[in-house]
Amino acid sequence: TFRGEWLFTGDKYWMDEEGYYYHAGRSDDMMKVGGIWASPMEIESVIISHPAVVECAVVAKADQSDLIKPKAYVVLQDGENPSEALAEQLIDYCREHMSAYKRPRWVEFVDDLPKTATGKIQRFKLRD
């Protein structure tokens, strides 16, 4: 949609100190964790770098106190078996590679992720 003469896409970007822009995701996918905005794409890129993972999607989920925390839906490589130990290993891996507030609090293993005809992950179908 247009806002004045500007096209509003809902995409969020950030700029580093050298002036390079990075796509952080869509504004409707962003989540506020502990008062700080977090990009699901950033969390997903760390999880996907783990050798046991094929793909994943991260969505916001409320805990028992109604505070928003990241939840990861993970598709494993062939030959990898889902387990509580592997879920904890993925959470620890995230803790080592990103700020603590961004790490997923829950990991759910799935056979596949819901996607559009063009292959884009439908995060809205994963939200509880």
Phi and psi in radians as a Rosetta constraint file:
Dihedral C 1 N 2 CA 2 C 2 CIRCULARHARMONIC -1.702 0.35
Dihedral N 2 CA 2 C 2 N 3 CIRCULARHARMONIC 2.476 0.35
Dihedral C 2 N 3 CA 3 C 3 CIRCULARHARMONIC -2.135 0.35
Dihedral N 3 CA 3 C 3 N 4 CIRCULARHARMONIC 1.756 0.35
Dihedral C 3 N 4 CA 4 C 4 CIRCULARHARMONIC 1.183 0.35
Dihedral N 4 CA 4 C 4 N 5 CIRCULARHARMONIC -2.212 0.35
Dihedral C 4 N 5 CA 5 C 5 CIRCULARHARMONIC -1.674 0.35
Dihedral N 5 CA 5 C 5 N 6 CIRCULARHARMONIC 0.080 0.35
Dihedral C 5 N 6 CA 6 C 6 CIRCULARHARMONIC -1.755 0.35
Dihedral N 6 CA 6 C 6 N 7 CIRCULARHARMONIC 2.463 0.35
Dihedral C 6 N 7 CA 7 C 7 CIRCULARHARMONIC -1.506 0.35
Dihedral N 7 CA 7 C 7 N 8 CIRCULARHARMONIC 2.113 0.35
Dihedral C 7 N 8 CA 8 C 8 CIRCULARHARMONIC -1.736 0.35
Dihedral N 8 CA 8 C 8 N 9 CIRCULARHARMONIC 1.991 0.35
Dihedral C 8 N 9 CA 9 C 9 CIRCULARHARMONIC -1.752 0.35
Dihedral N 9 CA 9 C 9 N 10 CIRCULARHARMONIC -0.337 0.35
Dihedral C 9 N 10 CA 10 C 10 CIRCULARHARMONIC 1.519 0.35
Dihedral N 10 CA 10 C 10 N 11 CIRCULARHARMONIC 0.023 0.35
Dihedral C 10 N 11 CA 11 C 11 CIRCULARHARMONIC -1.417 0.35
Dihedral N 11 CA 11 C 11 N 12 CIRCULARHARMONIC 2.540 0.35
Dihedral C 11 N 12 CA 12 C 12 CIRCULARHARMONIC -2.003 0.35
Dihedral N 12 CA 12 C 12 N 13 CIRCULARHARMONIC 2.371 0.35
Dihedral C 12 N 13 CA 13 C 13 CIRCULARHARMONIC -2.248 0.35
Dihedral N 13 CA 13 C 13 N 14 CIRCULARHARMONIC 2.750 0.35
Dihedral C 13 N 14 CA 14 C 14 CIRCULARHARMONIC -2.318 0.35
Dihedral N 14 CA 14 C 14 N 15 CIRCULARHARMONIC 2.699 0.35
Dihedral C 14 N 15 CA 15 C 15 CIRCULARHARMONIC -2.029 0.35
Dihedral N 15 CA 15 C 15 N 16 CIRCULARHARMONIC 2.338 0.35
Dihedral C 15 N 16 CA 16 C 16 CIRCULARHARMONIC -1.474 0.35
Dihedral N 16 CA 16 C 16 N 17 CIRCULARHARMONIC 3.139 0.35
Dihedral C 16 N 17 CA 17 C 17 CIRCULARHARMONIC -1.162 0.35
Dihedral N 17 CA 17 C 17 N 18 CIRCULARHARMONIC -0.298 0.35
Dihedral C 17 N 18 CA 18 C 18 CIRCULARHARMONIC -1.650 0.35
Dihedral N 18 CA 18 C 18 N 19 CIRCULARHARMONIC 0.014 0.35
Dihedral C 18 N 19 CA 19 C 19 CIRCULARHARMONIC 1.602 0.35
Dihedral N 19 CA 19 C 19 N 20 CIRCULARHARMONIC 0.121 0.35
Dihedral C 19 N 20 CA 20 C 20 CIRCULARHARMONIC -1.457 0.35
Dihedral N 20 CA 20 C 20 N 21 CIRCULARHARMONIC 2.447 0.35
Dihedral C 20 N 21 CA 21 C 21 CIRCULARHARMONIC -1.735 0.35
Dihedral N 21 CA 21 C 21 N 22 CIRCULARHARMONIC 2.532 0.35
Dihedral C 21 N 22 CA 22 C 22 CIRCULARHARMONIC -2.283 0.35
Dihedral N 22 CA 22 C 22 N 23 CIRCULARHARMONIC 2.343 0.35
Dihedral C 22 N 23 CA 23 C 23 CIRCULARHARMONIC -1.345 0.35
Dihedral N 23 CA 23 C 23 N 24 CIRCULARHARMONIC 2.160 0.35
Dihedral C 23 N 24 CA 24 C 24 CIRCULARHARMONIC -1.762 0.35
Dihedral N 24 CA 24 C 24 N 25 CIRCULARHARMONIC -0.175 0.35
Dihedral C 24 N 25 CA 25 C 25 CIRCULARHARMONIC 2.155 0.35
Dihedral N 25 CA 25 C 25 N 26 CIRCULARHARMONIC -3.041 0.35
Dihedral C 25 N 26 CA 26 C 26 CIRCULARHARMONIC -1.546 0.35
Dihedral N 26 CA 26 C 26 N 27 CIRCULARHARMONIC 2.588 0.35
Dihedral C 26 N 27 CA 27 C 27 CIRCULARHARMONIC -1.072 0.35
Dihedral N 27 CA 27 C 27 N 28 CIRCULARHARMONIC -0.558 0.35
Dihedral C 27 N 28 CA 28 C 28 CIRCULARHARMONIC -1.348 0.35
Dihedral N 28 CA 28 C 28 N 29 CIRCULARHARMONIC -0.169 0.35
Dihedral C 28 N 29 CA 29 C 29 CIRCULARHARMONIC -1.663 0.35
Dihedral N 29 CA 29 C 29 N 30 CIRCULARHARMONIC -0.340 0.35
Dihedral C 29 N 30 CA 30 C 30 CIRCULARHARMONIC -1.111 0.35
Dihedral N 30 CA 30 C 30 N 31 CIRCULARHARMONIC 2.625 0.35
Dihedral C 30 N 31 CA 31 C 31 CIRCULARHARMONIC -2.316 0.35
Dihedral N 31 CA 31 C 31 N 32 CIRCULARHARMONIC 2.536 0.35
Dihedral C 31 N 32 CA 32 C 32 CIRCULARHARMONIC -1.746 0.35
Dihedral N 32 CA 32 C 32 N 33 CIRCULARHARMONIC 1.923 0.35
Dihedral C 32 N 33 CA 33 C 33 CIRCULARHARMONIC -1.968 0.35
Dihedral N 33 CA 33 C 33 N 34 CIRCULARHARMONIC 2.057 0.35
Dihedral C 33 N 34 CA 34 C 34 CIRCULARHARMONIC 1.035 0.35
Dihedral N 34 CA 34 C 34 N 35 CIRCULARHARMONIC 0.563 0.35
Dihedral C 34 N 35 CA 35 C 35 CIRCULARHARMONIC 1.431 0.35
Dihedral N 35 CA 35 C 35 N 36 CIRCULARHARMONIC 0.072 0.35
Dihedral C 35 N 36 CA 36 C 36 CIRCULARHARMONIC -2.123 0.35
Dihedral N 36 CA 36 C 36 N 37 CIRCULARHARMONIC 2.352 0.35
Dihedral C 36 N 37 CA 37 C 37 CIRCULARHARMONIC -1.231 0.35
Dihedral N 37 CA 37 C 37 N 38 CIRCULARHARMONIC 2.396 0.35
Dihedral C 37 N 38 CA 38 C 38 CIRCULARHARMONIC -2.250 0.35
Dihedral N 38 CA 38 C 38 N 39 CIRCULARHARMONIC 2.452 0.35
Dihedral C 38 N 39 CA 39 C 39 CIRCULARHARMONIC -1.687 0.35
Dihedral N 39 CA 39 C 39 N 40 CIRCULARHARMONIC 2.164 0.35
Dihedral C 39 N 40 CA 40 C 40 CIRCULARHARMONIC -1.004 0.35
Dihedral N 40 CA 40 C 40 N 41 CIRCULARHARMONIC -0.616 0.35
Dihedral C 40 N 41 CA 41 C 41 CIRCULARHARMONIC -1.083 0.35
Dihedral N 41 CA 41 C 41 N 42 CIRCULARHARMONIC -0.674 0.35
Dihedral C 41 N 42 CA 42 C 42 CIRCULARHARMONIC -1.139 0.35
Dihedral N 42 CA 42 C 42 N 43 CIRCULARHARMONIC -0.750 0.35
Dihedral C 42 N 43 CA 43 C 43 CIRCULARHARMONIC -1.158 0.35
Dihedral N 43 CA 43 C 43 N 44 CIRCULARHARMONIC -0.755 0.35
Dihedral C 43 N 44 CA 44 C 44 CIRCULARHARMONIC -1.065 0.35
Dihedral N 44 CA 44 C 44 N 45 CIRCULARHARMONIC -0.675 0.35
Dihedral C 44 N 45 CA 45 C 45 CIRCULARHARMONIC -1.120 0.35
Dihedral N 45 CA 45 C 45 N 46 CIRCULARHARMONIC -0.579 0.35
Dihedral C 45 N 46 CA 46 C 46 CIRCULARHARMONIC -1.242 0.35
Dihedral N 46 CA 46 C 46 N 47 CIRCULARHARMONIC -0.814 0.35
Dihedral C 46 N 47 CA 47 C 47 CIRCULARHARMONIC -1.076 0.35
Dihedral N 47 CA 47 C 47 N 48 CIRCULARHARMONIC -0.740 0.35
Dihedral C 47 N 48 CA 48 C 48 CIRCULARHARMONIC -1.137 0.35
Dihedral N 48 CA 48 C 48 N 49 CIRCULARHARMONIC -0.415 0.35
Dihedral C 48 N 49 CA 49 C 49 CIRCULARHARMONIC -1.303 0.35
Dihedral N 49 CA 49 C 49 N 50 CIRCULARHARMONIC -0.177 0.35
Dihedral C 49 N 50 CA 50 C 50 CIRCULARHARMONIC -1.282 0.35
Dihedral N 50 CA 50 C 50 N 51 CIRCULARHARMONIC 2.372 0.35
Dihedral C 50 N 51 CA 51 C 51 CIRCULARHARMONIC -1.111 0.35
Dihedral N 51 CA 51 C 51 N 52 CIRCULARHARMONIC -0.333 0.35
Dihedral C 51 N 52 CA 52 C 52 CIRCULARHARMONIC -1.485 0.35
Dihedral N 52 CA 52 C 52 N 53 CIRCULARHARMONIC -0.138 0.35
Dihedral C 52 N 53 CA 53 C 53 CIRCULARHARMONIC -1.863 0.35
Dihedral N 53 CA 53 C 53 N 54 CIRCULARHARMONIC 2.351 0.35
Dihedral C 53 N 54 CA 54 C 54 CIRCULARHARMONIC -1.591 0.35
Dihedral N 54 CA 54 C 54 N 55 CIRCULARHARMONIC -0.908 0.35
Dihedral C 54 N 55 CA 55 C 55 CIRCULARHARMONIC -2.716 0.35
Dihedral N 55 CA 55 C 55 N 56 CIRCULARHARMONIC 2.877 0.35
Dihedral C 55 N 56 CA 56 C 56 CIRCULARHARMONIC -2.739 0.35
Dihedral N 56 CA 56 C 56 N 57 CIRCULARHARMONIC 2.909 0.35
Dihedral C 56 N 57 CA 57 C 57 CIRCULARHARMONIC -2.438 0.35
Dihedral N 57 CA 57 C 57 N 58 CIRCULARHARMONIC 2.458 0.35
Dihedral C 57 N 58 CA 58 C 58 CIRCULARHARMONIC -2.059 0.35
Dihedral N 58 CA 58 C 58 N 59 CIRCULARHARMONIC 2.324 0.35
Dihedral C 58 N 59 CA 59 C 59 CIRCULARHARMONIC -2.308 0.35
Dihedral N 59 CA 59 C 59 N 60 CIRCULARHARMONIC 2.863 0.35
Dihedral C 59 N 60 CA 60 C 60 CIRCULARHARMONIC -1.409 0.35
Dihedral N 60 CA 60 C 60 N 61 CIRCULARHARMONIC 2.427 0.35
Dihedral C 60 N 61 CA 61 C 61 CIRCULARHARMONIC -2.448 0.35
Dihedral N 61 CA 61 C 61 N 62 CIRCULARHARMONIC 2.411 0.35
Dihedral C 61 N 62 CA 62 C 62 CIRCULARHARMONIC -1.463 0.35
Dihedral N 62 CA 62 C 62 N 63 CIRCULARHARMONIC 2.395 0.35
Dihedral C 62 N 63 CA 63 C 63 CIRCULARHARMONIC -1.498 0.35
Dihedral N 63 CA 63 C 63 N 64 CIRCULARHARMONIC -2.960 0.35
Dihedral C 63 N 64 CA 64 C 64 CIRCULARHARMONIC -1.101 0.35
Dihedral N 64 CA 64 C 64 N 65 CIRCULARHARMONIC -0.404 0.35
Dihedral C 64 N 65 CA 65 C 65 CIRCULARHARMONIC -1.643 0.35
Dihedral N 65 CA 65 C 65 N 66 CIRCULARHARMONIC 0.154 0.35
Dihedral C 65 N 66 CA 66 C 66 CIRCULARHARMONIC 1.142 0.35
Dihedral N 66 CA 66 C 66 N 67 CIRCULARHARMONIC 0.417 0.35
Dihedral C 66 N 67 CA 67 C 67 CIRCULARHARMONIC -1.621 0.35
Dihedral N 67 CA 67 C 67 N 68 CIRCULARHARMONIC 2.442 0.35
Dihedral C 67 N 68 CA 68 C 68 CIRCULARHARMONIC -1.368 0.35
Dihedral N 68 CA 68 C 68 N 69 CIRCULARHARMONIC 2.286 0.35
Dihedral C 68 N 69 CA 69 C 69 CIRCULARHARMONIC -2.374 0.35
Dihedral N 69 CA 69 C 69 N 70 CIRCULARHARMONIC 2.711 0.35
Dihedral C 69 N 70 CA 70 C 70 CIRCULARHARMONIC -1.311 0.35
Dihedral N 70 CA 70 C 70 N 71 CIRCULARHARMONIC 2.440 0.35
Dihedral C 70 N 71 CA 71 C 71 CIRCULARHARMONIC -2.154 0.35
Dihedral N 71 CA 71 C 71 N 72 CIRCULARHARMONIC 2.335 0.35
Dihedral C 71 N 72 CA 72 C 72 CIRCULARHARMONIC -1.889 0.35
Dihedral N 72 CA 72 C 72 N 73 CIRCULARHARMONIC 2.307 0.35
Dihedral C 72 N 73 CA 73 C 73 CIRCULARHARMONIC -1.813 0.35
Dihedral N 73 CA 73 C 73 N 74 CIRCULARHARMONIC 2.138 0.35
Dihedral C 73 N 74 CA 74 C 74 CIRCULARHARMONIC -2.157 0.35
Dihedral N 74 CA 74 C 74 N 75 CIRCULARHARMONIC 2.319 0.35
Dihedral C 74 N 75 CA 75 C 75 CIRCULARHARMONIC -1.803 0.35
Dihedral N 75 CA 75 C 75 N 76 CIRCULARHARMONIC 2.187 0.35
Dihedral C 75 N 76 CA 76 C 76 CIRCULARHARMONIC -1.593 0.35
Dihedral N 76 CA 76 C 76 N 77 CIRCULARHARMONIC 2.743 0.35
Dihedral C 76 N 77 CA 77 C 77 CIRCULARHARMONIC -1.081 0.35
Dihedral N 77 CA 77 C 77 N 78 CIRCULARHARMONIC 2.686 0.35
Dihedral C 77 N 78 CA 78 C 78 CIRCULARHARMONIC -1.004 0.35
Dihedral N 78 CA 78 C 78 N 79 CIRCULARHARMONIC 2.392 0.35
Dihedral C 78 N 79 CA 79 C 79 CIRCULARHARMONIC 1.622 0.35
Dihedral N 79 CA 79 C 79 N 80 CIRCULARHARMONIC -0.242 0.35
Dihedral C 79 N 80 CA 80 C 80 CIRCULARHARMONIC -1.577 0.35
Dihedral N 80 CA 80 C 80 N 81 CIRCULARHARMONIC 2.393 0.35
Dihedral C 80 N 81 CA 81 C 81 CIRCULARHARMONIC -1.898 0.35
Dihedral N 81 CA 81 C 81 N 82 CIRCULARHARMONIC 2.284 0.35
Dihedral C 81 N 82 CA 82 C 82 CIRCULARHARMONIC -1.156 0.35
Dihedral N 82 CA 82 C 82 N 83 CIRCULARHARMONIC 2.414 0.35
Dihedral C 82 N 83 CA 83 C 83 CIRCULARHARMONIC -2.790 0.35
Dihedral N 83 CA 83 C 83 N 84 CIRCULARHARMONIC 2.838 0.35
Dihedral C 83 N 84 CA 84 C 84 CIRCULARHARMONIC -1.073 0.35
Dihedral N 84 CA 84 C 84 N 85 CIRCULARHARMONIC -0.659 0.35
Dihedral C 84 N 85 CA 85 C 85 CIRCULARHARMONIC -1.094 0.35
Dihedral N 85 CA 85 C 85 N 86 CIRCULARHARMONIC -0.737 0.35
Dihedral C 85 N 86 CA 86 C 86 CIRCULARHARMONIC -1.200 0.35
Dihedral N 86 CA 86 C 86 N 87 CIRCULARHARMONIC -0.657 0.35
Dihedral C 86 N 87 CA 87 C 87 CIRCULARHARMONIC -1.061 0.35
Dihedral N 87 CA 87 C 87 N 88 CIRCULARHARMONIC -0.788 0.35
Dihedral C 87 N 88 CA 88 C 88 CIRCULARHARMONIC -1.129 0.35
Dihedral N 88 CA 88 C 88 N 89 CIRCULARHARMONIC -0.659 0.35
Dihedral C 88 N 89 CA 89 C 89 CIRCULARHARMONIC -1.089 0.35
Dihedral N 89 CA 89 C 89 N 90 CIRCULARHARMONIC -0.715 0.35
Dihedral C 89 N 90 CA 90 C 90 CIRCULARHARMONIC -1.157 0.35
Dihedral N 90 CA 90 C 90 N 91 CIRCULARHARMONIC -0.702 0.35
Dihedral C 90 N 91 CA 91 C 91 CIRCULARHARMONIC -1.123 0.35
Dihedral N 91 CA 91 C 91 N 92 CIRCULARHARMONIC -0.754 0.35
Dihedral C 91 N 92 CA 92 C 92 CIRCULARHARMONIC -1.099 0.35
Dihedral N 92 CA 92 C 92 N 93 CIRCULARHARMONIC -0.700 0.35
Dihedral C 92 N 93 CA 93 C 93 CIRCULARHARMONIC -1.047 0.35
Dihedral N 93 CA 93 C 93 N 94 CIRCULARHARMONIC -0.758 0.35
Dihedral C 93 N 94 CA 94 C 94 CIRCULARHARMONIC -1.128 0.35
Dihedral N 94 CA 94 C 94 N 95 CIRCULARHARMONIC -0.713 0.35
Dihedral C 94 N 95 CA 95 C 95 CIRCULARHARMONIC -1.026 0.35
Dihedral N 95 CA 95 C 95 N 96 CIRCULARHARMONIC -0.614 0.35
Dihedral C 95 N 96 CA 96 C 96 CIRCULARHARMONIC -1.335 0.35
Dihedral N 96 CA 96 C 96 N 97 CIRCULARHARMONIC -0.418 0.35
Dihedral C 96 N 97 CA 97 C 97 CIRCULARHARMONIC -1.990 0.35
Dihedral N 97 CA 97 C 97 N 98 CIRCULARHARMONIC 0.088 0.35
Dihedral C 97 N 98 CA 98 C 98 CIRCULARHARMONIC -2.721 0.35
Dihedral N 98 CA 98 C 98 N 99 CIRCULARHARMONIC 2.972 0.35
Dihedral C 98 N 99 CA 99 C 99 CIRCULARHARMONIC -1.046 0.35
Dihedral N 99 CA 99 C 99 N 100 CIRCULARHARMONIC 2.513 0.35
Dihedral C 99 N 100 CA 100 C 100 CIRCULARHARMONIC -1.008 0.35
Dihedral N 100 CA 100 C 100 N 101 CIRCULARHARMONIC -0.658 0.35
Dihedral C 100 N 101 CA 101 C 101 CIRCULARHARMONIC -1.174 0.35
Dihedral N 101 CA 101 C 101 N 102 CIRCULARHARMONIC -0.370 0.35
Dihedral C 101 N 102 CA 102 C 102 CIRCULARHARMONIC -1.487 0.35
Dihedral N 102 CA 102 C 102 N 103 CIRCULARHARMONIC -0.328 0.35
Dihedral C 102 N 103 CA 103 C 103 CIRCULARHARMONIC -1.093 0.35
Dihedral N 103 CA 103 C 103 N 104 CIRCULARHARMONIC 2.486 0.35
Dihedral C 103 N 104 CA 104 C 104 CIRCULARHARMONIC -1.132 0.35
Dihedral N 104 CA 104 C 104 N 105 CIRCULARHARMONIC 2.473 0.35
Dihedral C 104 N 105 CA 105 C 105 CIRCULARHARMONIC -1.592 0.35
Dihedral N 105 CA 105 C 105 N 106 CIRCULARHARMONIC -0.389 0.35
Dihedral C 105 N 106 CA 106 C 106 CIRCULARHARMONIC -2.330 0.35
Dihedral N 106 CA 106 C 106 N 107 CIRCULARHARMONIC 2.511 0.35
Dihedral C 106 N 107 CA 107 C 107 CIRCULARHARMONIC -2.216 0.35
Dihedral N 107 CA 107 C 107 N 108 CIRCULARHARMONIC 2.197 0.35
Dihedral C 107 N 108 CA 108 C 108 CIRCULARHARMONIC -2.080 0.35
Dihedral N 108 CA 108 C 108 N 109 CIRCULARHARMONIC 2.202 0.35
Dihedral C 108 N 109 CA 109 C 109 CIRCULARHARMONIC -1.527 0.35
Dihedral N 109 CA 109 C 109 N 110 CIRCULARHARMONIC 2.329 0.35
Dihedral C 109 N 110 CA 110 C 110 CIRCULARHARMONIC -2.304 0.35
Dihedral N 110 CA 110 C 110 N 111 CIRCULARHARMONIC 2.749 0.35
Dihedral C 110 N 111 CA 111 C 111 CIRCULARHARMONIC -1.301 0.35
Dihedral N 111 CA 111 C 111 N 112 CIRCULARHARMONIC -0.616 0.35
Dihedral C 111 N 112 CA 112 C 112 CIRCULARHARMONIC -2.737 0.35
Dihedral N 112 CA 112 C 112 N 113 CIRCULARHARMONIC 2.890 0.35
Dihedral C 112 N 113 CA 113 C 113 CIRCULARHARMONIC -1.848 0.35
Dihedral N 113 CA 113 C 113 N 114 CIRCULARHARMONIC 2.542 0.35
Dihedral C 113 N 114 CA 114 C 114 CIRCULARHARMONIC -1.187 0.35
Dihedral N 114 CA 114 C 114 N 115 CIRCULARHARMONIC 2.307 0.35
Dihedral C 114 N 115 CA 115 C 115 CIRCULARHARMONIC -2.372 0.35
Dihedral N 115 CA 115 C 115 N 116 CIRCULARHARMONIC 2.758 0.35
Dihedral C 115 N 116 CA 116 C 116 CIRCULARHARMONIC -1.370 0.35
Dihedral N 116 CA 116 C 116 N 117 CIRCULARHARMONIC 3.065 0.35
Dihedral C 116 N 117 CA 117 C 117 CIRCULARHARMONIC -1.078 0.35
Dihedral N 117 CA 117 C 117 N 118 CIRCULARHARMONIC -0.432 0.35
Dihedral C 117 N 118 CA 118 C 118 CIRCULARHARMONIC -1.624 0.35
Dihedral N 118 CA 118 C 118 N 119 CIRCULARHARMONIC 0.044 0.35
Dihedral C 118 N 119 CA 119 C 119 CIRCULARHARMONIC 1.632 0.35
Dihedral N 119 CA 119 C 119 N 120 CIRCULARHARMONIC 0.099 0.35
Dihedral C 119 N 120 CA 120 C 120 CIRCULARHARMONIC -1.407 0.35
Dihedral N 120 CA 120 C 120 N 121 CIRCULARHARMONIC 2.354 0.35
Dihedral C 120 N 121 CA 121 C 121 CIRCULARHARMONIC -1.184 0.35
Dihedral N 121 CA 121 C 121 N 122 CIRCULARHARMONIC 2.329 0.35
Dihedral C 121 N 122 CA 122 C 122 CIRCULARHARMONIC -1.670 0.35
Dihedral N 122 CA 122 C 122 N 123 CIRCULARHARMONIC 1.462 0.35
Dihedral C 122 N 123 CA 123 C 123 CIRCULARHARMONIC -1.049 0.35
Dihedral N 123 CA 123 C 123 N 124 CIRCULARHARMONIC -0.571 0.35
Dihedral C 123 N 124 CA 124 C 124 CIRCULARHARMONIC -1.045 0.35
Dihedral N 124 CA 124 C 124 N 125 CIRCULARHARMONIC -0.473 0.35
Dihedral C 124 N 125 CA 125 C 125 CIRCULARHARMONIC -1.324 0.35
Dihedral N 125 CA 125 C 125 N 126 CIRCULARHARMONIC -0.303 0.35
Dihedral C 125 N 126 CA 126 C 126 CIRCULARHARMONIC -1.608 0.35
Dihedral N 126 CA 126 C 126 N 127 CIRCULARHARMONIC -0.296 0.35
Dihedral C 126 N 127 CA 127 C 127 CIRCULARHARMONIC -1.227 0.35
Dihedral N 127 CA 127 C 127 N 128 CIRCULARHARMONIC 2.358 0.35
